[in-house]
Amino acid sequence: MLEHLPMGKVATVGLAPAIFAPLMNITGSILANWWRGKPVKTDEQLTKGDS
């Protein structure tokens, strides 16, 4: 199947990972730092809201 594709299309296959891998690393780091500052709810606090 790959032997029928023009060379220009095969060369762009790595474009998405080259863009989105660093983007995911940056956004993941930002989210981790944001979640680090948020307080963690205990089991007692979680079950209190169910009643």
N, CA, C and O atoms as CSV, one atom per row, in Angstrom:
chain,resi,resn,atom,element,x,y,z
A,1,MET,N,N,0.818,-1.192,0.000
A,1,MET,CA,C,0.000,0.000,0.000
A,1,MET,C,C,0.867,1.264,0.000
A,1,MET,O,O,0.561,2.221,-0.711
A,2,LEU,N,N,1.924,1.276,0.774
A,2,LEU,CA,C,2.780,2.446,0.841
A,2,LEU,C,C,3.525,2.730,-0.446
A,2,LEU,O,O,3.937,3.864,-0.694
A,3,GLU,N,N,3.700,1.710,-1.263
A,3,GLU,CA,C,4.455,1.932,-2.503
A,3,GLU,C,C,3.665,2.784,-3.507
A,3,GLU,O,O,4.249,3.274,-4.474
A,4,HIS,N,N,2.360,2.972,-3.305
A,4,HIS,CA,C,1.546,3.776,-4.212
A,4,HIS,C,C,1.422,5.231,-3.773
A,4,HIS,O,O,0.899,6.050,-4.529
A,5,LEU,N,N,1.881,5.571,-2.590
A,5,LEU,CA,C,1.769,6.944,-2.103
A,5,LEU,C,C,2.883,7.825,-2.665
A,5,LEU,O,O,4.031,7.389,-2.758
A,6,PRO,N,N,2.559,9.038,-3.034
A,6,PRO,CA,C,3.614,9.960,-3.463
A,6,PRO,C,C,4.550,10.294,-2.293
A,6,PRO,O,O,4.141,10.249,-1.133
A,7,MET,N,N,5.780,10.623,-2.601
A,7,MET,CA,C,6.782,10.854,-1.565
A,7,MET,C,C,6.420,12.038,-0.659
A,7,MET,O,O,6.770,12.030,0.522
A,8,GLY,N,N,5.730,13.051,-1.186
A,8,GLY,CA,C,5.372,14.214,-0.390
A,8,GLY,C,C,4.448,13.876,0.770
A,8,GLY,O,O,4.555,14.476,1.839
A,9,LYS,N,N,3.548,12.929,0.575
A,9,LYS,CA,C,2.615,12.541,1.633
A,9,LYS,C,C,3.310,11.708,2.698
A,9,LYS,O,O,2.987,11.824,3.881
A,10,VAL,N,N,4.240,10.887,2.307
A,10,VAL,CA,C,4.965,10.056,3.265
A,10,VAL,C,C,5.857,10.927,4.156
A,10,VAL,O,O,6.051,10.622,5.333
A,11,ALA,N,N,6.389,11.997,3.600
A,11,ALA,CA,C,7.283,12.863,4.359
A,11,ALA,C,C,6.539,13.638,5.441
A,11,ALA,O,O,7.152,14.037,6.431
A,12,THR,N,N,5.243,13.862,5.283
A,12,THR,CA,C,4.481,14.626,6.281
A,12,THR,C,C,3.912,13.751,7.390
A,12,THR,O,O,3.248,14.271,8.287
A,13,VAL,N,N,4.145,12.459,7.361
A,13,VAL,CA,C,3.619,11.555,8.380
A,13,VAL,C,C,4.156,11.925,9.763
A,13,VAL,O,O,3.426,11.806,10.747
A,14,GLY,N,N,5.379,12.359,9.864
A,14,GLY,CA,C,5.975,12.697,11.155
A,14,GLY,C,C,5.680,14.111,11.614
A,14,GLY,O,O,6.146,14.518,12.678
A,15,LEU,N,N,4.923,14.866,10.844
A,15,LEU,CA,C,4.645,16.257,11.195
A,15,LEU,C,C,3.763,16.378,12.436
A,15,LEU,O,O,4.065,17.174,13.325
A,16,ALA,N,N,2.695,15.616,12.514
A,16,ALA,CA,C,1.792,15.694,13.669
A,16,ALA,C,C,2.504,15.332,14.979
A,16,ALA,O,O,2.378,16.080,15.948
A,17,PRO,N,N,3.240,14.225,15.051
A,17,PRO,CA,C,3.950,13.933,16.291
A,17,PRO,C,C,4.999,14.987,16.649
A,17,PRO,O,O,5.243,15.255,17.826
A,18,ALA,N,N,5.610,15.574,15.637
A,18,ALA,CA,C,6.632,16.596,15.895
A,18,ALA,C,C,6.016,17.851,16.505
A,18,ALA,O,O,6.675,18.561,17.265
A,19,ILE,N,N,4.766,18.124,16.177
A,19,ILE,CA,C,4.085,19.295,16.731
A,19,ILE,C,C,3.428,18.971,18.064
A,19,ILE,O,O,3.587,19.715,19.032
A,20,PHE,N,N,2.689,17.864,18.122
A,20,PHE,CA,C,1.859,17.595,19.289
A,20,PHE,C,C,2.605,16.974,20.465
A,20,PHE,O,O,2.144,17.109,21.598
A,21,ALA,N,N,3.722,16.305,20.254
A,21,ALA,CA,C,4.473,15.750,21.384
A,21,ALA,C,C,4.995,16.856,22.303
A,21,ALA,O,O,4.775,16.771,23.511
A,22,PRO,N,N,5.669,17.883,21.799
A,22,PRO,CA,C,6.085,18.968,22.696
A,22,PRO,C,C,4.893,19.712,23.302
A,22,PRO,O,O,4.953,20.146,24.453
A,23,LEU,N,N,3.820,19.858,22.536
A,23,LEU,CA,C,2.620,20.526,23.053
A,23,LEU,C,C,2.024,19.746,24.224
A,23,LEU,O,O,1.624,20.346,25.222
A,24,MET,N,N,1.959,18.422,24.115
A,24,MET,CA,C,1.446,17.597,25.205
A,24,MET,C,C,2.366,17.663,26.420
A,24,MET,O,O,1.885,17.665,27.553
A,25,ASN,N,N,3.674,17.716,26.208
A,25,ASN,CA,C,4.607,17.831,27.326
A,25,ASN,C,C,4.413,19.145,28.068
A,25,ASN,O,O,4.438,19.173,29.298
A,26,ILE,N,N,4.223,20.216,27.339
A,26,ILE,CA,C,4.047,21.528,27.967
A,26,ILE,C,C,2.717,21.599,28.711
A,26,ILE,O,O,2.678,22.018,29.868
A,27,THR,N,N,1.618,21.190,28.054
A,27,THR,CA,C,0.312,21.263,28.710
A,27,THR,C,C,0.219,20.296,29.887
A,27,THR,O,O,-0.428,20.601,30.889
A,28,GLY,N,N,0.854,19.144,29.776
A,28,GLY,CA,C,0.869,18.196,30.898
A,28,GLY,C,C,1.602,18.763,32.096
A,28,GLY,O,O,1.169,18.575,33.233
A,29,SER,N,N,2.692,19.446,31.861
A,29,SER,CA,C,3.446,20.066,32.942
A,29,SER,C,C,2.644,21.186,33.602
A,29,SER,O,O,2.647,21.323,34.825
A,30,ILE,N,N,1.963,21.981,32.786
A,30,ILE,CA,C,1.130,23.062,33.329
A,30,ILE,C,C,0.005,22.486,34.181
A,30,ILE,O,O,-0.249,22.976,35.281
A,31,LEU,N,N,-0.674,21.447,33.683
A,31,LEU,CA,C,-1.752,20.825,34.452
A,31,LEU,C,C,-1.244,20.208,35.749
A,31,LEU,O,O,-1.896,20.334,36.786
A,32,ALA,N,N,-0.106,19.552,35.711
A,32,ALA,CA,C,0.458,18.939,36.914
A,32,ALA,C,C,0.780,19.996,37.968
A,32,ALA,O,O,0.531,19.781,39.154
A,33,ASN,N,N,1.321,21.115,37.554
A,33,ASN,CA,C,1.614,22.183,38.508
A,33,ASN,C,C,0.346,22.815,39.057
A,33,ASN,O,O,0.306,23.205,40.224
A,34,TRP,N,N,-0.684,22.921,38.239
A,34,TRP,CA,C,-1.953,23.482,38.704
A,34,TRP,C,C,-2.626,22.540,39.702
A,34,TRP,O,O,-3.114,22.980,40.743
A,35,TRP,N,N,-2.651,21.210,39.374
A,35,TRP,CA,C,-3.280,20.238,40.268
A,35,TRP,C,C,-2.502,20.094,41.570
A,35,TRP,O,O,-3.084,19.768,42.604
A,36,ARG,N,N,-1.211,20.331,41.532
A,36,ARG,CA,C,-0.386,20.207,42.734
A,36,ARG,C,C,-0.838,21.188,43.812
A,36,ARG,O,O,-0.746,20.885,45.002
A,37,GLY,N,N,-1.326,22.362,43.408
A,37,GLY,CA,C,-1.741,23.380,44.358
A,37,GLY,C,C,-3.156,23.221,44.864
A,37,GLY,O,O,-3.547,23.919,45.800
A,38,LYS,N,N,-3.947,22.321,44.277
A,38,LYS,CA,C,-5.334,22.144,44.702
A,38,LYS,C,C,-5.395,21.161,45.867
A,38,LYS,O,O,-4.686,20.155,45.873
A,39,PRO,N,N,-6.253,21.454,46.863
A,39,PRO,CA,C,-6.379,20.523,48.001
A,39,PRO,C,C,-7.044,19.215,47.573
A,39,PRO,O,O,-7.883,19.199,46.673
A,40,VAL,N,N,-6.662,18.134,48.222
A,40,VAL,CA,C,-7.202,16.814,47.919
A,40,VAL,C,C,-8.394,16.559,48.839
A,40,VAL,O,O,-8.303,16.778,50.047
A,41,LYS,N,N,-9.506,16.100,48.275
A,41,LYS,CA,C,-10.681,15.778,49.083
A,41,LYS,C,C,-10.481,14.399,49.718
A,41,LYS,O,O,-9.996,13.468,49.076
A,42,THR,N,N,-10.864,14.289,50.988
A,42,THR,CA,C,-10.769,13.010,51.683
A,42,THR,C,C,-12.003,12.173,51.355
A,42,THR,O,O,-12.961,12.679,50.770
A,43,ASP,N,N,-11.981,10.897,51.728
A,43,ASP,CA,C,-13.130,10.021,51.513
A,43,ASP,C,C,-14.355,10.553,52.257
A,43,ASP,O,O,-15.482,10.456,51.770
A,44,GLU,N,N,-14.120,11.110,53.429
A,44,GLU,CA,C,-15.228,11.650,54.238
A,44,GLU,C,C,-15.903,12.821,53.506
A,44,GLU,O,O,-17.130,12.926,53.495
A,45,GLN,N,N,-15.113,13.678,52.912
A,45,GLN,CA,C,-15.666,14.820,52.182
A,45,GLN,C,C,-16.402,14.360,50.930
A,45,GLN,O,O,-17.406,14.961,50.549
A,46,LEU,N,N,-15.921,13.315,50.295
A,46,LEU,CA,C,-16.569,12.821,49.087
A,46,LEU,C,C,-17.912,12.157,49.395
A,46,LEU,O,O,-18.874,12.352,48.653
A,47,THR,N,N,-17.995,11.378,50.472
A,47,THR,CA,C,-19.236,10.683,50.813
A,47,THR,C,C,-20.253,11.636,51.438
A,47,THR,O,O,-21.454,11.379,51.357
A,48,LYS,N,N,-19.810,12.720,52.052
A,48,LYS,CA,C,-20.719,13.686,52.668
A,48,LYS,C,C,-21.597,14.335,51.608
A,48,LYS,O,O,-22.761,14.633,51.875
A,49,GLY,N,N,-21.075,14.555,50.432
A,49,GLY,CA,C,-21.810,15.197,49.355
A,49,GLY,C,C,-22.872,14.277,48.740
A,49,GLY,O,O,-23.788,14.770,48.082
A,50,ASP,N,N,-22.777,12.966,48.934
A,50,ASP,CA,C,-23.735,12.020,48.344
A,50,ASP,C,C,-25.073,12.012,49.054
A,50,ASP,O,O,-26.088,11.703,48.430
A,51,SER,N,N,-25.113,12.340,50.340
A,51,SER,CA,C,-26.358,12.254,51.132
A,51,SER,C,C,-27.299,13.383,50.831
A,51,SER,O,O,-28.383,13.455,51.411
